[in-house]
Amino acid sequence: MTSVNKFVFLILEKHLIWALLALLCLAGLAVPGFLSARNILNVMWAAAPLGCMVLGLFFVLLTANVDLSLESTFALAPALAVVFFFQGMGLDSYPIVAVLCTLLFGAIAGLVNGLFSVKLRVSSFLVSLGTMLLMRGIVVYLIPEGVYYLPEGYVYLGSAKLFGILPVAVLVWIAIFVLAWLMIDRHRLGKDILALGNNEHAAFVAGVNIERTKIVCFVIAGFLASLGGLLEVGRLESVVADMGQGDIMMVFAGTILGGTALTGGKGNVGGVFAAVLVISIIENLMNLHGVPPSIRQVVFGGVLLVAIYLASLQERLRHARLES
């Protein structure tokens, strides 16, 4: 194999998502205003809420489980906080309490999914499908028409800009990805998660607490989904019943495009980060071109199919390298 072939093989196997991101940026050169600092920041600002959900699903998929309810947790956690603390208790002067409880509600939702799936030994797909429908129904019941004019402190993370330029949401998004990278690559928990996903029996023999590790991943996913919802509420400066509805397909596309295996044990935080940017750039390019919503759904359906194919291609390349 020549050096050129080895380089191409390496890109296809390990760095395909970064190559795709570079190609999209090159394509954006033909679109006026795409590479402006303002537009790039807007792309990342819009990507932050989705990126939180994608990272949450990433943790669950590493254990060979799935959580379909993230899109509902995304809406339910802020909806509960807003209804209870602002409309019910009138604590508008203490928005930090609502912010912390939003994150707590998300973690509890993840804990419920984890306990039902792990302790009762029920398929995580079926459990999270049920909780997705249940939580969305609660959101529609609580805020059928949405809630607007929220306290400034509650929407700060999603709406504020440092020096009037850099969205705080972007910094939050980058920070959680850095923390996730440190956890997966440097912390014992990350090693346990990867070991569990690769071979559950071998991980158990090695001393990994299988049930606790799986439940922790569900809790992390719920927490991150609620954080994403908090960022989206700040960006929209409102909570609406359909917030995040249907986004789970894009969340799956982001994780798969990023190189995360549905069978567990394989994936990296950097790839997931790049995949979220790819999805957001595609949406931004369609906005700049004025593509109608109906066509956008077709495009994103194509993105999901491409993600599935690329995941399959990378798996075949890994097998080919191991056999050679």
C-alpha positions as CSV (number, residue, x, y, z in Angstrom):
1,M,0.0,0.0,0.0
2,T,1.4,3.4,-1.1
3,S,1.8,6.3,1.3
4,V,-1.1,8.1,-0.5
5,N,-3.4,5.1,-0.1
6,K,-2.4,4.8,3.6
7,F,-3.3,8.5,4.1
8,V,-6.7,8.1,2.3
9,F,-7.4,4.9,4.3
10,L,-6.6,6.8,7.6
11,I,-8.9,9.7,6.7
12,L,-11.7,7.4,5.8
13,E,-11.3,5.2,8.9
14,K,-10.6,7.8,11.6
15,H,-11.0,11.4,10.4
16,L,-13.8,11.2,7.9
17,I,-16.1,13.7,9.8
18,W,-13.3,16.3,9.9
19,A,-12.8,15.9,6.1
20,L,-16.5,16.3,5.6
21,L,-16.5,19.5,7.8
22,A,-13.6,20.9,5.7
23,L,-15.5,20.2,2.5
24,L,-18.6,22.0,3.8
25,C,-16.5,25.0,4.8
26,L,-15.0,25.0,1.3
27,A,-18.5,24.8,-0.2
28,G,-19.5,27.7,2.0
29,L,-16.9,29.9,0.3
30,A,-19.3,30.3,-2.6
31,V,-22.0,31.6,-0.3
32,P,-21.7,35.4,0.5
33,G,-21.3,36.0,4.2
34,F,-20.9,32.3,5.2
35,L,-17.3,32.7,6.6
36,S,-18.0,36.0,8.4
37,A,-17.2,35.9,12.1
38,R,-20.8,36.8,12.9
39,N,-22.2,33.9,10.8
40,I,-19.8,31.4,12.3
41,L,-20.7,32.4,15.8
42,N,-24.4,32.2,14.9
43,V,-23.8,28.7,13.6
44,M,-22.1,27.6,16.8
45,W,-24.8,29.4,18.9
46,A,-27.5,27.4,17.1
47,A,-25.5,24.2,17.4
48,A,-25.0,24.4,21.2
49,P,-28.5,23.0,22.3
50,L,-28.3,20.2,19.7
51,G,-24.7,19.5,20.7
52,C,-25.7,18.9,24.3
53,M,-28.3,16.3,23.3
54,V,-25.9,14.6,20.9
55,L,-23.2,14.4,23.6
56,G,-25.8,12.9,26.0
57,L,-26.8,10.2,23.5
58,F,-23.1,9.6,22.9
59,F,-22.6,8.5,26.5
60,V,-25.6,6.2,26.3
61,L,-24.6,4.6,23.0
62,L,-21.2,3.8,24.3
63,T,-22.8,1.4,26.7
64,A,-24.8,-0.2,23.8
65,N,-28.1,1.4,25.0
66,V,-30.2,4.1,23.5
67,D,-32.3,7.1,24.9
68,L,-35.1,8.3,22.6
69,S,-36.5,10.6,25.3
70,L,-33.8,13.2,25.2
71,E,-35.8,15.4,22.9
72,S,-38.6,15.4,25.5
73,T,-36.3,16.0,28.4
74,F,-35.0,18.9,26.4
75,A,-38.4,20.5,26.7
76,L,-39.8,19.1,30.0
77,A,-36.9,20.2,32.3
78,P,-37.2,23.9,31.5
79,A,-41.0,23.7,31.3
80,L,-41.2,22.2,34.9
81,A,-38.8,24.8,36.2
82,V,-40.6,27.7,34.6
83,V,-44.1,26.6,35.6
84,F,-43.2,25.7,39.2
85,F,-40.8,28.5,40.1
86,F,-42.0,31.4,38.1
87,Q,-45.7,30.9,37.5
88,G,-46.5,28.8,40.6
89,M,-44.2,30.1,43.3
90,G,-43.4,33.5,41.9
91,L,-39.6,33.2,42.5
92,D,-38.7,35.5,39.6
93,S,-36.1,37.1,41.8
94,Y,-34.2,33.8,42.3
95,P,-33.7,32.5,38.7
96,I,-30.6,30.5,39.8
97,V,-32.8,28.2,41.7
98,A,-34.8,27.5,38.6
99,V,-31.6,27.0,36.5
100,L,-30.3,24.4,39.0
101,C,-33.6,22.6,39.2
102,T,-33.9,22.5,35.4
103,L,-30.6,20.5,35.4
104,L,-31.8,18.4,38.3
105,F,-35.1,17.6,36.6
106,G,-33.1,16.4,33.5
107,A,-30.8,14.2,35.7
108,I,-33.9,12.7,37.4
109,A,-35.4,11.9,34.0
110,G,-32.2,10.1,33.0
111,L,-32.2,8.3,36.3
112,V,-35.7,7.0,35.7
113,N,-34.8,5.7,32.3
114,G,-31.7,4.1,33.6
115,L,-33.4,2.4,36.6
116,F,-36.3,1.1,34.4
117,S,-33.9,-0.2,31.7
118,V,-31.1,-1.6,33.9
119,K,-32.8,-2.7,37.1
120,L,-36.0,-4.1,35.5
121,R,-34.0,-5.4,32.5
122,V,-36.3,-3.8,29.9
123,S,-35.0,-2.7,26.5
124,S,-33.8,0.9,26.7
125,F,-35.4,1.6,23.3
126,L,-38.8,0.7,24.6
127,V,-38.4,2.4,28.0
128,S,-37.2,5.7,26.4
129,L,-39.9,5.5,23.8
130,G,-42.5,5.4,26.5
131,T,-40.9,8.2,28.6
132,M,-40.5,10.3,25.4
133,L,-44.2,10.2,24.8
134,L,-45.1,10.6,28.5
135,M,-42.8,13.6,29.0
136,R,-44.0,15.3,25.8
137,G,-47.6,14.9,27.0
138,I,-46.7,16.6,30.3
139,V,-45.1,19.5,28.4
140,V,-48.1,20.0,26.2
141,Y,-50.4,19.9,29.3
142,L,-48.2,22.4,31.3
143,I,-47.5,24.9,28.6
144,P,-50.0,24.4,25.7
145,E,-49.3,28.0,24.4
146,G,-45.8,28.5,25.6
147,V,-44.3,30.8,28.3
148,Y,-42.7,34.1,27.3
149,Y,-40.9,37.0,29.1
150,L,-38.8,34.9,31.3
151,P,-36.5,36.4,34.0
152,E,-33.1,37.6,32.6
153,G,-31.2,35.4,35.0
154,Y,-32.9,32.3,33.7
155,V,-32.2,32.9,30.0
156,Y,-28.7,34.2,30.6
157,L,-26.7,31.1,29.5
158,G,-28.6,30.9,26.3
159,S,-29.0,34.5,25.4
160,A,-26.1,36.5,26.8
161,K,-23.0,37.5,24.8
162,L,-19.6,38.3,26.3
163,F,-18.5,41.8,25.2
164,G,-21.6,41.8,23.0
165,I,-20.0,39.4,20.6
166,L,-19.4,35.9,21.9
167,P,-22.5,33.9,23.0
168,V,-22.1,32.4,26.4
169,A,-23.9,29.3,25.1
170,V,-21.0,28.6,22.8
171,L,-18.5,28.7,25.7
172,V,-20.8,26.4,27.7
173,W,-21.0,23.9,24.8
174,I,-17.2,23.9,24.3
175,A,-16.7,23.5,28.1
176,I,-18.9,20.4,28.4
177,F,-17.2,18.8,25.4
178,V,-13.8,19.4,27.0
179,L,-15.1,17.9,30.3
180,A,-16.5,14.9,28.4
181,W,-13.2,14.4,26.6
182,L,-11.4,14.4,29.9
183,M,-13.9,12.0,31.4
184,I,-13.7,9.5,28.5
185,D,-9.9,9.7,27.9
186,R,-8.6,10.4,31.4
187,H,-11.0,9.3,34.1
188,R,-11.8,5.8,35.4
189,L,-15.4,6.2,34.6
190,G,-14.6,6.8,30.9
191,K,-12.5,3.6,30.8
192,D,-15.3,1.7,32.5
193,I,-17.8,2.9,29.9
194,L,-15.7,1.9,27.0
195,A,-14.8,-1.4,28.5
196,L,-18.5,-2.1,29.2
197,G,-19.5,-1.2,25.6
198,N,-16.8,-3.4,24.1
199,N,-17.4,-6.5,26.1
200,E,-19.8,-6.4,29.0
201,H,-18.8,-9.8,30.4
202,A,-15.1,-9.0,30.3
203,A,-15.8,-5.6,32.0
204,F,-17.7,-7.3,34.8
205,V,-14.8,-9.8,35.3
206,A,-12.4,-6.8,35.4
207,G,-14.4,-5.3,38.3
208,V,-16.6,-2.8,36.5
209,N,-19.9,-2.1,38.2
210,I,-22.1,-2.7,35.1
211,E,-25.4,-1.5,36.4
212,R,-24.1,1.6,38.1
213,T,-22.1,2.6,35.0
214,K,-25.1,2.3,32.7
215,I,-27.3,4.2,35.0
216,V,-24.7,7.0,35.4
217,C,-24.6,7.3,31.6
218,F,-28.4,7.8,31.4
219,V,-28.2,10.4,34.2
220,I,-25.5,12.2,32.3
221,A,-27.6,12.1,29.1
222,G,-30.6,13.5,30.9
223,F,-28.5,16.3,32.5
224,L,-27.0,17.3,29.2
225,A,-30.4,17.3,27.5
226,S,-31.8,19.6,30.1
227,L,-28.7,21.8,29.7
228,G,-29.4,21.9,26.0
229,G,-33.0,22.9,26.7
230,L,-31.8,25.7,29.0
231,L,-29.6,27.0,26.2
232,E,-32.5,26.8,23.7
233,V,-34.8,28.6,26.1
234,G,-32.3,31.4,26.4
235,R,-31.8,31.6,22.6
236,L,-35.6,31.7,22.0
237,E,-36.3,33.6,25.3
238,S,-39.3,31.4,25.7
239,V,-40.4,27.9,26.5
240,V,-42.8,26.3,23.9
241,A,-44.5,22.9,23.9
242,D,-42.9,21.7,20.6
243,M,-39.3,22.6,21.6
244,G,-37.0,19.9,20.5
245,Q,-39.8,17.8,19.0
246,G,-38.5,15.5,16.2
247,D,-34.9,16.4,17.0
248,I,-34.0,12.9,18.1
249,M,-33.3,11.9,14.5
250,M,-30.7,14.7,14.2
251,V,-29.3,13.7,17.5
252,F,-28.8,10.2,16.2
253,A,-27.3,11.5,13.0
254,G,-24.8,13.6,15.0
255,T,-23.7,10.7,17.1
256,I,-23.4,8.3,14.1
257,L,-21.7,10.8,11.9
258,G,-19.2,11.4,14.7
259,G,-18.2,7.8,14.6
260,T,-20.1,6.4,17.6
261,A,-21.0,2.7,17.1
262,L,-24.6,1.7,17.9
263,T,-23.2,-1.6,19.3
264,G,-21.3,0.3,22.0
265,G,-17.7,0.8,23.0
266,K,-16.6,2.9,20.0
267,G,-16.7,6.7,19.6
268,N,-14.8,9.8,20.4
269,V,-15.8,13.2,21.7
270,G,-14.0,15.2,19.0
271,G,-15.8,13.3,16.2
272,V,-19.2,14.1,17.8
273,F,-18.3,17.7,18.2
274,A,-17.4,17.9,14.5
275,A,-20.6,16.1,13.5
276,V,-22.7,18.7,15.3
277,L,-20.9,21.4,13.4
278,V,-21.5,19.6,10.1
279,I,-25.3,19.4,10.8
280,S,-25.4,23.0,11.9
281,I,-23.5,24.2,8.8
282,I,-25.8,22.3,6.5
283,E,-28.8,24.0,8.1
284,N,-27.0,27.4,7.9
285,L,-26.2,26.9,4.2
286,M,-29.9,26.1,3.6
287,N,-31.0,29.2,5.5
288,L,-28.6,31.4,3.4
289,H,-29.9,29.8,0.2
290,G,-33.6,30.2,1.3
291,V,-34.4,26.5,1.1
292,P,-38.0,25.8,2.0
293,P,-38.8,23.8,5.2
294,S,-40.2,20.8,3.3
295,I,-36.9,20.4,1.3
296,R,-34.9,20.8,4.5
297,Q,-36.5,17.7,6.0
298,V,-35.6,15.8,2.8
299,V,-32.0,17.0,3.2
300,F,-31.8,16.0,6.8
301,G,-33.3,12.6,6.0
302,G,-30.4,12.2,3.4
303,V,-27.9,13.3,6.1
304,L,-29.2,10.5,8.4
305,L,-28.8,7.9,5.6
306,V,-25.3,9.2,4.8
307,A,-24.4,9.0,8.5
308,I,-25.6,5.3,8.6
309,Y,-23.6,4.5,5.4
310,L,-20.4,6.2,6.7
311,A,-20.7,4.4,10.0
312,S,-20.9,1.1,8.1
313,L,-18.0,2.1,5.9
314,Q,-15.8,2.9,8.8
315,E,-16.7,-0.4,10.5
316,R,-15.7,-2.3,7.4
317,L,-12.4,-0.4,7.2
318,R,-11.6,-1.2,10.8
319,H,-12.2,-4.9,10.1
320,A,-10.1,-4.7,7.0
321,R,-7.2,-3.2,8.9
322,L,-7.4,-5.8,11.7
323,E,-7.4,-8.6,9.2
324,S,-4.5,-7.2,7.1
